[in-house]
């Protein structure tokens, strides 16, 4: 196994920078550059020297980790140096000259953690999402998965299913003898419990995916109801062109914002009306499609309008308010003065909180596919159990197939197919 190194902090000028070294030569290499290392999981201030001529490069804090207690499951040394580009550049040059060392590939430290059993595949995916998290809800969700919450669920289900298989196989092995205990009620109870938990996770999968990917909120209404002004006000910058001429907006304008911890992309759409203008008509068709597929819609009404037009169906999570309510007489919003904007954001927050209240730990489509397969096998097993306990061999096989699906979920098998996609999003220092 090669010994790898890479900067673990972002490039540029900073107070502190970190270089991580992992592999069998990590400790001996660090001793060559820094002298005596501190004890495991301890730190010490040392001069880092150029091994070629002994000249000082920087005074750094050195952290040592033995294999049993490191992130990668290998000997690790971290060099916490002064964060100037010149110091980093010289340290990288010196490390690159050390025998047996090479620069790490993207995500290679985490990959070694996976290979050495420090993390499973779902935890690696949680870590990836944590590194990409823009909002508080994304951070919380990713942290739960990275911390092993999904893994612990799977391990618990796996134990119950293995117990069920053992009981079923006992009836097969002793089919010609009198078995003193009827094992099927216990098997049925165990399988039903696991299936119930899996269905609960599947029911919250869409909410989990929405948290991870963010929500779309479309602003819709007739021309000149203040849609573009509203998206500019919400984003606090001019993302959309504003004009008194109806039909100015032709394309869908997007602005991604953090709304109380939720990642939300607001969509400013073309005004909905009958038109003979071909290009405007194309924009209106696009507005209808994007608004229909959005997670929720804000219908802006004209001053004398009571209900939205029936062009787009209003759903329970949608908001209906008056736009351009500059005098406050309609209880709507005024992008000019800001009146009603905070109330609007609070209403959006409440609806998004409701939509995500049942979110599960299935943050990726791969998780859902594996769990749906496992749930289907468990359903088949229960059907066989309910048919006068017929076919114990088929029940056992369905239970094994369910375990196989769960093993795919946490990466015990079939891991190579997805690692490339996952680690391509990591930096080299992770």
C-alpha positions in Angstrom: 0.0 0.0 0.0 1.4 3.4 -1.0 1.8 6.2 1.5 -0.1 9.2 0.3 -0.2 12.9 1.3 -2.2 16.0 0.4 -3.3 19.4 1.7 -6.4 18.9 3.8 -7.4 22.6 3.8 -8.5 24.9 1.0 -5.9 26.6 -1.2 -5.1 30.3 -0.5 -3.8 32.4 2.3 -5.1 31.4 5.8 -4.0 31.4 9.4 -3.4 27.6 9.4 -3.0 25.0 6.7 -3.0 21.2 7.2 -1.2 18.5 5.3 -2.2 14.9 5.9 0.0 11.9 5.4 -1.4 8.3 5.5 0.2 4.9 5.0 2.9 2.6 6.3 5.6 5.3 5.8 3.7 8.1 7.4 5.5 8.0 10.8 9.0 7.4 9.5 8.7 10.1 6.9 7.5 12.6 9.5 10.3 11.7 11.8 12.8 12.4 9.0 11.3 15.9 8.6 10.3 16.8 12.1 12.3 14.6 14.6 10.6 12.7 17.4 6.9 12.4 17.0 4.4 12.8 19.9 2.4 9.9 21.3 -0.7 8.6 19.5 -3.5 11.2 19.3 -1.2 13.8 20.8 0.4 16.9 19.3 3.7 18.7 19.6 5.3 21.8 18.2 8.2 20.9 15.9 10.4 22.5 13.2 9.8 21.0 9.8 13.0 20.8 7.9 14.0 20.1 4.3 15.4 16.6 4.4 17.8 17.5 1.6 19.8 20.2 3.4 18.3 20.4 6.9 17.0 24.0 6.4 13.9 25.1 8.3 10.7 25.3 6.4 8.2 26.2 9.1 7.4 25.7 12.8 4.3 23.4 12.8 2.0 21.5 15.1 2.5 17.8 14.5 -0.3 15.3 15.3 0.3 11.6 15.2 -2.3 8.8 14.9 -1.6 5.1 15.0 -3.5 2.8 12.6 -6.0 1.6 15.2 -7.2 5.1 16.0 -6.9 7.1 12.7 -9.5 8.1 10.2 -8.0 5.9 7.4 -7.2 2.9 9.6 -3.5 3.5 8.7 -0.6 5.3 10.4 -1.4 9.0 9.9 0.5 12.3 10.6 -1.0 15.7 10.2 1.2 18.8 9.8 -0.6 22.0 11.0 1.5 24.7 9.4 1.2 28.5 8.9 -1.2 28.9 6.1 0.8 30.9 3.5 1.0 29.6 -0.1 4.8 29.7 0.1 5.0 27.4 3.1 2.5 25.0 1.6 4.3 24.9 -1.7 7.6 24.1 -0.1 6.2 21.4 2.2 4.5 19.7 -0.8 7.8 19.8 -2.7 9.7 18.2 0.1 7.1 15.5 0.7 6.9 14.7 -3.0 10.7 14.0 -2.9 10.3 11.5 0.0 10.8 7.8 -1.1 7.5 5.9 -1.2 5.2 8.9 -1.0 2.8 10.2 -3.6 0.1 12.8 -3.8 -3.3 11.4 -3.0 -6.1 10.9 -5.6 -9.4 12.7 -5.0 -11.2 11.1 -2.0 -8.4 8.6 -1.5 -8.1 9.1 2.3 -11.9 8.4 2.6 -11.6 5.4 0.3 -8.9 3.9 2.5 -11.2 4.5 5.5 -13.8 2.5 3.7 -11.4 -0.3 2.7 -10.1 -0.6 6.2 -13.6 -0.7 7.8 -13.5 2.6 9.5 -16.6 3.8 7.5 -19.1 1.9 5.4 -20.5 3.1 2.0 -23.5 4.9 3.4 -21.3 6.8 5.8 -19.0 7.8 3.0 -22.0 9.1 1.1 -23.1 11.0 4.2 -19.6 12.5 4.5 -19.8 13.5 0.8 -23.1 15.3 1.4 -21.8 16.9 4.6 -18.9 18.4 2.6 -21.4 19.7 0.0 -24.1 21.0 2.5 -25.1 24.6 2.0 -28.0 24.8 4.6 -28.7 23.7 8.1 -31.2 21.0 7.1 -28.7 19.5 4.7 -26.0 19.5 7.3 -28.2 17.8 9.9 -29.4 15.1 7.5 -25.9 14.4 6.2 -24.5 14.2 9.7 -27.0 11.5 10.7 -26.0 9.3 7.8 -22.3 10.0 8.3 -22.6 9.2 12.0 -23.8 5.7 11.1 -27.5 6.0 11.9 -28.5 4.2 8.7 -25.8 1.7 9.1 -27.0 0.8 12.6 -30.5 0.3 11.4 -29.3 -2.0 8.7 -27.2 -4.0 11.1 -30.2 -4.4 13.4 -32.5 -5.6 10.6 -29.8 -7.9 9.3 -29.5 -9.6 12.8 -33.3 -10.1 12.9 -33.3 -11.6 9.4 -30.3 -13.9 10.2 -32.2 -15.1 13.3 -35.2 -15.8 11.1 -33.2 -17.7 8.6 -31.6 -19.8 11.4 -35.1 -20.7 12.7 -36.4 -21.5 9.2 -33.4 -23.7 8.4 -33.9 -25.6 11.7 -37.3 -26.7 10.4 -35.7 -27.8 7.1 -32.9 -29.7 8.8 -35.3 -31.5 11.1 -38.2 -31.9 8.7 -38.4 -35.7 9.4 -38.4 -35.2 13.2 -40.7 -33.7 15.7 -39.6 -30.1 16.3 -40.6 -29.2 19.8 -41.2 -25.5 19.2 -43.3 -23.8 16.4 -40.8 -21.2 15.1 -43.0 -19.6 12.5 -44.8 -17.1 14.8 -41.4 -15.7 15.9 -40.2 -15.6 12.3 -43.3 -13.8 11.2 -43.0 -11.3 14.0 -39.3 -10.6 13.2 -39.9 -10.2 9.4 -43.0 -8.0 9.9 -41.0 -5.7 12.2 -38.2 -5.3 9.8 -40.6 -4.7 6.9 -42.5 -2.1 8.8 -39.3 -0.2 9.6 -38.1 -0.4 5.9 -41.5 0.9 4.6 -41.2 3.8 7.1 -37.8 4.7 5.7 -39.1 4.4 2.1 -42.1 6.7 2.9 -39.7 9.5 4.0 -37.3 9.0 1.0 -38.8 11.8 -1.1 -38.5 14.3 1.8 -34.9 13.2 2.3 -34.1 13.7 -1.4 -35.7 17.1 -1.4 -33.6 18.2 1.6 -30.5 17.0 -0.2 -31.3 18.5 -3.6 -33.3 21.5 -2.5 -36.8 22.7 -3.2 -38.2 24.6 -6.1 -40.8 27.4 -5.5 -42.3 28.9 -8.6 -43.7 32.4 -8.6 -46.6 32.5 -11.0 -49.4 34.8 -12.0 -50.6 37.2 -14.7 -48.2 39.6 -16.4 -47.1 42.6 -14.2 -48.2 41.1 -10.9 -44.8 41.7 -9.4 -43.2 38.3 -10.0 -39.8 39.6 -11.1 -39.8 42.3 -8.4 -40.5 39.7 -5.8 -37.6 37.4 -6.8 -35.3 40.4 -6.8 -36.5 41.4 -3.3 -36.1 37.8 -2.0 -32.6 37.4 -3.4 -31.6 41.0 -2.5 -30.1 41.5 -6.0 -31.3 42.2 -9.5 -31.7 38.7 -11.0 -34.7 39.5 -13.2 -35.4 42.4 -15.5 -38.2 44.6 -14.4 -40.4 46.6 -16.8 -43.9 48.1 -16.9 -44.4 46.3 -20.2 -46.4 43.1 -19.9 -44.6 40.0 -21.1 -41.1 41.1 -20.3 -40.1 37.8 -18.7 -39.8 35.1 -21.4 -37.5 32.5 -19.8 -37.5 31.1 -16.3 -35.2 33.1 -14.0 -33.7 31.1 -11.0 -32.4 32.3 -7.6 -31.1 29.8 -5.0 -31.6 31.0 -1.4 -31.4 29.6 2.1 -34.8 29.9 3.7 -34.4 29.1 7.4 -32.1 26.2 6.7 -33.8 24.9 3.5 -32.2 25.2 0.1 -34.8 26.8 -2.1 -34.6 27.8 -5.8 -37.2 30.4 -6.6 -38.4 30.5 -10.2 -39.6 33.7 -11.8 -41.9 32.6 -14.6 -43.5 34.3 -17.6 -46.8 36.0 -17.0 -49.8 33.7 -17.8 -52.1 35.0 -20.5 -53.3 34.4 -24.0 -50.9 35.7 -26.6 -50.2 35.7 -30.3 -46.5 36.3 -29.7 -44.8 33.0 -30.6 -41.7 33.5 -28.3 -43.9 34.7 -25.4 -46.1 31.7 -25.9 -43.1 29.4 -25.6 -42.1 31.2 -22.4 -45.6 30.7 -21.0 -45.6 27.0 -21.9 -42.2 26.6 -20.1 -43.6 28.5 -17.1 -46.5 26.1 -16.9 -44.2 23.1 -17.0 -41.8 24.3 -14.4 -44.5 25.6 -12.1 -46.4 22.3 -12.3 -43.2 20.3 -11.4 -42.1 22.7 -8.6 -42.5 21.6 -5.0 -44.8 24.6 -4.3 -46.1 27.7 -6.0 -46.6 31.3 -5.0 -49.6 32.7 -6.9 -49.4 36.5 -7.2 -52.8 38.1 -7.7 -53.7 41.4 -9.4 -55.2 44.0 -7.1 -58.8 43.2 -8.0 -58.3 39.5 -8.5 -59.9 37.1 -6.0 -58.6 33.7 -7.1 -55.8 32.4 -9.4 -56.6 31.6 -12.9 -57.3 27.9 -13.6 -54.2 27.7 -15.9 -52.2 25.9 -13.2 -53.8 23.7 -10.5 -53.5 25.1 -6.9 -52.3 22.5 -4.4 -52.5 22.4 -0.7 -48.9 23.6 -0.1 -49.3 26.6 -2.4 -49.5 30.2 -1.3 -52.0 32.7 -2.8 -51.2 36.4 -2.1 -51.6 39.8 -3.7 -48.6 41.3 -5.4 -47.7 45.0 -5.6 -49.7 45.6 -2.4 -47.8 48.8 -1.7 -50.5 50.3 0.6 -51.0 47.1 2.6 -54.8 47.1 2.0 -54.8 43.5 0.6 -52.6 41.8 3.1 -50.2 40.9 0.3 -46.6 41.7 -0.4 -44.9 44.9 -1.5 -41.5 44.3 -3.1 -41.1 48.1 -3.2 -41.4 48.6 0.6 -40.7 45.1 1.8 -44.1 44.8 3.5 -45.2 41.2 3.9 -41.9 39.7 2.8 -41.0 38.3 6.2 -44.5 36.9 6.6 -44.2 35.2 3.2 -40.8 33.7 4.0 -42.3 32.4 7.3 -45.2 30.8 5.4 -42.8 29.1 3.0 -40.7 27.9 5.9 -43.7 26.4 7.6 -44.7 24.5 4.5 -41.2 23.2 3.8 -41.0 22.0 7.5 -44.2 20.2 7.0 -43.0 18.6 3.7 -39.8 17.4 5.4 -41.2 16.4 8.7 -41.2 12.7 7.9 -37.8 12.6 6.1 -35.8 9.4 6.3 -32.2 8.4 6.1 -32.4 7.3 2.4 -30.5 10.3 1.0 -29.7 8.8 -2.4 -31.6 6.9 -5.1 -29.2 4.0 -4.6 -30.5 3.6 -1.1 -34.1 3.6 -2.2 -33.5 1.0 -4.9 -31.8 -1.4 -2.5 -34.4 -0.9 0.2 -37.3 -1.4 -2.2 -35.8 -4.6 -3.4 -35.3 -5.8 0.2 -38.9 -4.9 1.1 -40.2 -6.8 -1.9 -38.3 -9.9 -0.8 -39.6 -9.6 2.7 -43.2 -9.2 1.4 -42.7 -12.4 -0.6 -41.4 -14.2 2.5 -44.4 -13.1 4.5 -46.8 -14.3 1.8 -45.2 -17.7 1.9 -45.4 -17.8 5.6 -49.1 -17.0 5.5 -49.8 -19.8 3.1 -50.0 -22.6 5.7 -46.3 -22.3 6.3 -45.6 -23.8 2.9 -42.2 -23.8 1.2 -39.7 -23.0 4.0 -36.9 -23.2 1.5 -38.5 -20.4 -0.5 -38.9 -18.3 2.7 -35.3 -18.7 3.6 -34.2 -17.8 0.1 -36.3 -14.6 0.1 -34.8 -13.7 3.5 -31.3 -14.2 2.1 -32.1 -12.0 -0.9 -33.4 -9.3 1.4 -30.1 -9.4 3.4 -28.2 -9.2 0.1 -30.1 -6.0 -0.8 -29.3 -4.5 2.6 -25.6 -5.5 2.2 -25.6 -3.5 -1.1 -27.0 -0.5 0.7 -24.2 -0.2 3.2 -21.5 -1.4 0.7 -20.7 -4.9 2.0 -21.1 -6.1 -1.6 -21.2 -4.3 -5.0 -19.3 -1.4 -3.8 -17.0 -0.8 -6.8 -19.8 0.2 -9.1 -20.5 3.4 -7.2 -17.2 4.4 -5.7 -16.0 6.3 -8.8 -19.0 8.6 -8.7 -18.8 9.2 -5.0 -15.1 10.0 -4.7 -15.0 12.2 -7.8 -16.7 14.9 -5.8 -14.1 14.8 -3.0 -11.0 17.0 -2.8 -7.6 15.3 -2.7 -7.2 16.0 1.0 -10.3 14.0 1.9 
